[in-house]
Amino acid sequence: SKIQSLENVNLWLSKISDDGLKHLRTLPQLTSLNLDNTAITDDGVETIAQMKQLTWLHLGKTKITAACVPTLKSMTNLTFLDITNTALSPTTSQEIADALEPGGCHVKR
């Protein structure tokens, strides 16, 4: 089906839940995911990390915390990550950037 070829999904300001993200795992071509200003939490990040083809991820204004840092740091396939306006401290955000930026990821913090 055509939905299988989706490359970009913009869920900005939507009511997407952590559980709802599981449905996106079935999109093999998905490379860009905008979750800006949603209720996504650390649990959702665990689901997102399973989408190895993702290269662009916007998590600004989400409910993520420092608990998801190891998962975010493991997402070395990313070329862009936005973690602005979250509960992540400047030190924690820098830790993520230090892990991902050497691999070519721009971390907006």
C-alpha positions in Angstrom: 0.0 0.0 0.0 1.0 3.6 -0.5 1.2 4.2 3.3 4.2 1.8 3.4 6.2 4.3 1.3 5.7 7.3 3.7 9.0 9.0 4.4 7.9 12.0 6.5 5.3 12.1 9.3 4.5 15.4 11.0 2.5 14.8 14.2 3.1 18.3 15.6 0.4 19.3 18.2 -1.4 16.0 17.7 -2.7 13.7 20.4 -0.3 10.9 19.5 0.5 8.7 22.4 3.5 6.5 23.2 1.3 3.5 22.4 0.3 5.1 19.1 3.9 5.3 18.0 4.0 1.5 17.8 2.0 1.8 14.5 4.7 3.8 12.9 7.1 0.9 13.3 5.4 -0.6 10.3 6.6 2.2 8.0 9.9 0.9 6.6 10.6 4.1 4.6 10.0 6.5 7.5 13.1 8.8 7.8 11.6 12.0 9.3 9.3 12.2 12.4 8.1 15.4 13.9 6.6 14.9 17.4 7.0 18.6 18.5 4.5 19.6 21.2 3.1 16.2 21.9 2.7 14.1 25.0 5.4 11.6 24.0 7.4 10.3 27.0 10.5 8.2 27.6 8.5 5.1 26.7 7.8 6.5 23.3 11.5 7.1 22.7 12.1 3.4 23.3 9.7 2.7 20.5 11.2 5.4 18.2 14.7 3.9 18.7 13.5 0.7 17.1 13.0 2.7 13.8 16.6 2.4 12.7 15.9 4.1 9.4 15.0 7.4 11.1 17.4 10.2 10.4 15.4 13.3 11.5 13.6 13.5 14.8 11.9 16.4 16.6 11.2 15.9 20.3 10.9 19.5 21.3 8.1 20.3 23.9 7.6 16.6 24.7 7.5 14.9 28.1 10.9 13.2 27.8 13.2 13.1 30.8 16.8 12.2 31.5 15.7 8.5 31.7 15.7 8.3 27.9 19.2 9.7 27.5 20.9 6.3 27.0 18.3 5.5 24.3 18.8 8.8 22.6 22.6 8.4 22.7 22.2 5.1 21.0 20.4 6.5 18.0 23.5 7.1 15.9 21.5 6.9 12.6 20.1 10.4 13.3 21.4 13.5 11.4 19.0 15.9 13.2 17.6 15.8 16.7 15.6 18.6 18.4 15.3 18.3 22.2 14.4 22.0 22.9 11.9 22.9 25.6 12.0 19.6 27.4 12.8 18.6 31.0 16.4 17.8 29.9 18.9 19.9 31.7 21.6 21.8 29.7 24.2 19.3 31.0 22.1 16.3 29.9 21.4 17.9 26.5 25.1 18.4 26.1 25.8 14.8 27.0 23.4 13.7 24.1 25.1 16.2 21.7 28.6 14.9 22.7 27.4 11.3 21.9 25.7 12.1 18.5 27.4 15.1 17.0 30.7 13.4 16.2 28.7 11.0 14.0 27.2 13.9 12.0 24.0 14.6 14.0 23.0 18.2 14.6 21.4 18.3 18.1 19.2 21.3 18.6 19.1 22.0 22.4 
